[in-house]
């Protein structure tokens, strides 16, 4: 009888220990489960925020790439414009040189003709009416007299007409040269403006390239952060399933009914995290 009582007491004690142990374990597992669920919620929030930032960064990259392509086209156009202006300027310079040479020739012809006419006028002035009378009186008849008189007038008239013609030609050449000089100045102005435009495009393109490189680095950082958050999320989900099924949150990998989902490391534990780009908490 006494032996039976001791056995019964042992059974009751064992049952009591099991019950007390169960009620001690359950709250502990429940607390750990809540921690994991809370951490998973935080990780998911961070993952969504990081995904949004990554999407925004991709849009910025697309915009920057489009802007750079547009700047490349503008730069190419500016280079073509400069080449065209340089060609026109060279042609204008050549025309100015040719016009200057023609003007110098016209000036020389006018000077020579003016000197020739001056010599004739001086000779006529020095000899006075005697020369005219000698020429006229040496005529055989009145008809020859008129012919000689008309001839003398025609010689003087030809000299005058030639001088007027040379003057008109000189004026035309001077006007042409002035027009070419005006075109040359305009081409030089356009050339300077185009060079400034080209320099501005190059500076803007360089700035955009720097921003593009920075944005590409940010994109890579967001992608790495997103990958780590997704890995952490998978690990937490697995741990939560283990706790909900009554097991432990940490199990040996590759053993048991459910194997560890990946061989990756736990990239981030519960609590505050450092932002992958701005390095803030």
C-alpha positions in Angstrom: 0.0 0.0 0.0 2.8 2.4 0.9 4.6 1.5 -2.3 1.5 2.3 -4.3 1.2 5.7 -2.6 4.8 6.6 -3.4 4.2 5.6 -7.1 1.1 7.7 -7.3 2.9 10.7 -5.7 5.7 10.3 -8.3 3.2 10.3 -11.1 1.4 13.4 -9.8 4.7 15.2 -9.3 5.8 14.3 -12.8 2.5 15.5 -14.3 2.7 18.7 -12.2 6.2 19.4 -13.5 5.1 18.8 -17.1 2.1 21.1 -16.7 4.2 23.8 -15.0 6.9 23.4 -17.7 4.3 23.7 -20.5 2.8 26.9 -19.0 6.3 28.3 -18.6 7.4 27.5 -22.2 4.2 28.7 -23.9 4.5 32.3 -22.8 8.2 32.3 -23.8 7.4 31.0 -27.2 4.5 33.4 -27.5 6.7 36.4 -26.7 9.4 35.3 -29.2 6.7 34.8 -31.8 5.4 38.4 -31.2 9.0 39.7 -31.5 9.5 37.9 -34.8 6.2 39.1 -36.2 6.9 42.6 -35.1 10.4 42.5 -36.7 8.9 41.0 -39.9 6.5 43.9 -40.1 9.3 46.4 -39.7 11.4 44.6 -42.3 8.4 44.6 -44.7 7.9 48.3 -44.2 11.6 48.9 -44.9 11.4 46.6 -47.9 8.5 48.5 -49.4 10.1 51.9 -48.7 13.3 50.7 -50.3 11.5 49.3 -53.3 9.8 52.7 -53.8 13.1 54.5 -53.5 14.6 52.0 -56.0 11.7 52.6 -58.5 12.1 56.4 -58.1 15.9 56.0 -58.7 15.2 54.0 -61.9 12.9 56.8 -63.1 15.6 59.4 -62.4 18.1 57.3 -64.3 15.7 57.1 -67.3 15.2 60.8 -67.1 18.9 61.5 -66.8 19.7 59.2 -69.7 17.2 60.9 -71.9 18.6 64.3 -70.9 22.1 63.2 -71.7 21.0 61.9 -75.1 19.3 65.2 -75.8 22.5 67.1 -74.8 24.5 64.8 -77.0 22.3 65.7 -79.9 22.6 69.4 -79.1 26.3 69.1 -78.8 26.5 67.4 -82.2 24.3 70.2 -83.7 26.6 72.8 -82.1 29.6 71.2 -83.6 28.0 71.0 -87.0 27.0 74.7 -86.7 30.6 75.6 -85.8 32.0 73.7 -88.8 29.5 75.4 -91.1 30.3 78.9 -89.7 34.0 78.2 -89.9 33.6 77.2 -93.6 31.5 80.3 -94.3 34.0 82.5 -92.5 36.9 81.1 -94.5 34.9 81.7 -97.7 34.1 85.3 -96.6 37.8 85.9 -95.7 38.8 84.7 -99.1 36.2 86.9 -100.8 37.4 89.9 -98.8 41.0 89.2 -99.8 39.9 89.1 -103.5 37.8 92.2 -103.2 40.6 94.0 -101.5 42.9 93.1 -104.3 40.4 94.3 -106.9 39.9 97.5 -105.0 43.6 98.2 -104.9 43.7 97.6 -108.7 40.8 100.0 -109.3 42.5 102.6 -107.1 45.7 102.2 -109.1 43.8 102.5 -112.4 42.0 105.6 -111.2 45.3 107.1 -110.1 46.9 106.4 -113.4 44.0 107.8 -115.4 43.8 110.8 -113.2 47.5 111.5 -113.7 47.1 111.1 -117.5 44.2 113.5 -117.6 46.0 115.9 -115.4 49.0 115.9 -117.7 46.8 116.7 -120.7 45.0 119.4 -118.9 48.3 121.0 -117.7 49.6 120.8 -121.3 46.5 122.5 -122.6 46.7 125.1 -119.9 50.4 125.8 -120.5 50.0 126.1 -124.3 46.7 127.9 -124.0 44.8 128.9 -127.0 47.9 128.8 -129.3 47.8 125.1 -129.4 44.1 125.0 -130.2 44.5 127.7 -132.9 47.5 125.8 -134.4 45.5 122.6 -134.6 42.4 124.4 -136.0 44.3 126.7 -138.5 46.4 123.9 -139.9 43.2 122.4 -141.2 42.8 122.4 -145.0 39.2 123.3 -145.0 36.3 124.0 -142.7 35.2 120.4 -142.7 38.6 119.3 -141.4 38.5 122.1 -138.9 35.2 120.8 -137.4 36.5 117.2 -137.5 39.6 118.2 -135.5 37.6 120.3 -133.1 35.2 117.4 -132.5 38.1 115.0 -132.1 39.7 117.1 -129.4 36.5 117.3 -127.5 36.0 113.6 -127.8 39.5 112.9 -126.4 38.7 115.0 -123.4 35.2 113.4 -123.0 36.7 109.9 -123.2 39.1 110.7 -120.4 36.3 112.0 -118.3 34.1 109.0 -119.0 36.9 106.6 -118.2 37.5 108.4 -114.9 33.8 108.2 -114.1 33.7 104.6 -115.0 36.7 103.8 -112.7 35.1 105.8 -109.9 31.9 103.9 -110.2 33.8 100.6 -110.2 35.7 101.7 -107.2 32.5 102.6 -105.4 31.0 99.3 -106.3 34.0 97.4 -105.0 34.1 99.5 -101.8 30.4 98.7 -101.2 31.1 95.0 -101.8 34.0 95.0 -99.4 31.9 96.8 -96.8 29.2 94.2 -97.2 31.7 91.4 -96.9 33.2 93.0 -93.8 29.7 93.2 -92.3 29.1 89.5 -93.1 32.4 88.7 -91.6 31.6 90.5 -88.3 28.2 88.7 -88.2 29.9 85.4 -88.7 32.4 86.1 -86.0 29.5 87.0 -83.7 27.6 83.8 -84.5 30.8 81.8 -84.1 31.4 83.2 -80.6 27.7 82.6 -79.6 27.9 79.0 -80.9 31.1 78.4 -79.0 29.5 79.6 -75.8 26.5 77.4 -76.5 28.8 74.4 -77.1 30.7 75.1 -73.9 27.5 75.4 -71.9 26.2 72.1 -73.4 29.5 70.4 -72.5 29.3 71.8 -68.9 25.7 70.6 -68.5 26.5 67.2 -70.0 29.4 66.8 -67.6 27.2 67.7 -64.6 24.5 65.3 -65.8 27.1 62.5 -66.1 28.2 63.1 -62.6 24.6 63.0 -61.3 24.1 59.9 -63.4 27.1 58.1 -61.9 25.9 59.1 -58.4 22.3 57.9 -59.1 23.6 54.6 -60.5 25.6 54.1 -57.3 22.4 54.8 -55.3 20.5 52.3 -57.4 23.1 49.6 -56.8 22.9 50.4 -53.0 19.1 50.2 -53.0 19.3 46.9 -54.9 21.7 45.4 -52.4 19.6 46.7 -49.5 16.4 45.3 -51.0 18.1 41.9 -51.5 19.2 41.8 -47.9 15.7 42.9 -46.7 14.1 40.2 -48.8 16.5 37.6 -47.4 15.8 38.8 -43.8 12.1 38.6 -44.5 12.3 35.0 -45.7 14.3 34.0 -42.7 11.8 35.7 -40.3 8.9 34.1 -42.1 10.5 30.7 -41.7 11.2 31.3 -38.0 7.6 32.4 -37.5 6.3 29.2 -39.1 8.6 27.2 -36.8 7.2 28.9 -33.8 3.6 28.6 -34.9 4.1 24.9 -35.4 5.5 24.5 -31.9 9.2 24.2 -32.7 12.0 26.6 -32.0 12.8 29.6 -34.1 16.3 28.5 -34.7 16.9 25.1 -36.2 19.8 23.3 -37.8 19.8 23.8 -41.5 19.0 20.9 -43.8 17.5 18.7 -41.0 14.0 17.9 -39.8 10.7 18.1 -41.7 11.4 21.6 -42.9 14.8 22.6 -44.1 16.2 26.1 -43.8 15.0 28.0 -46.9 18.5 29.4 -47.9 22.1 29.2 -46.9 22.4 32.9 -46.7 23.3 34.8 -43.6 20.9 36.9 -41.4 21.6 40.3 -42.8 19.8 42.4 -40.2 18.4 41.6 -36.8 15.5 43.2 -34.9 15.8 46.9 -34.1 16.9 50.1 -35.8 18.7 49.8 -39.1 21.1 52.1 -41.0 19.8 53.6 -44.3 21.8 52.1 -47.2 22.1 55.5 -48.9 21.9 58.3 -46.4 23.6 56.3 -43.5 20.9 57.5 -41.0 18.9 55.4 -38.5 
